[in-house]
Every structure is written in C-alpha cells, then in structure tokens.
C-alpha cells in the first residue's frame, strides 16, 4: 500500500501528506486531564440538583474530564475547574432536572 501511495504522490507533486508523513504533534505525558484546569473557557456550566439526583452515576461514567465528584458511590459535586461545559452529563442523565446546563462559564 505504501508503494502505491508513493507512486501516486510522485505523479501529483502538489499532494498533501498522508497520515504517516505528518509529524507527531503534542503528546500528553501526565496521568490524565485532572492536572489541566480547563474549566475557565467554557460557555455553559453544569448545575447539579442533589435533591432530584438518584446517584445512578451515569453522568460520572460519561464525563470525559472526570469532573463529576463521587464518594462512596454517590455524587458529591462537580469540579468546575475541570468541566469544559460539553453537556454530556446533562444529556445522559435519566432524570430531567438532576443535571442541567446553565449559560455562563463562571466557576
């Protein structure tokens, strides 16, 4: 396959590089995103209502930034310094009002 791609590229001098010709970009060398406080650039923030929450932990499972705080199998809060405001937690929550998104990225 590489030989075929190289032969085609030789015919077309203006071709863009293929995936294996692109230099390696940035690489995370830490254990995870918890070291990078990226919550300050979000436009929406999660609002968690502990009264309506069933502590099913679905929001915790889906959160890509580990912003949902859990202790002893129950949600205890949201680390807003990690939350990017994607809204996946609110979208996946089976209870309509337990997790919602609000305008504003304030901590």
Order of alpha helices (4+ residues) and beta strands (2+ residues): alpha-beta-alpha-beta-beta-alpha-beta
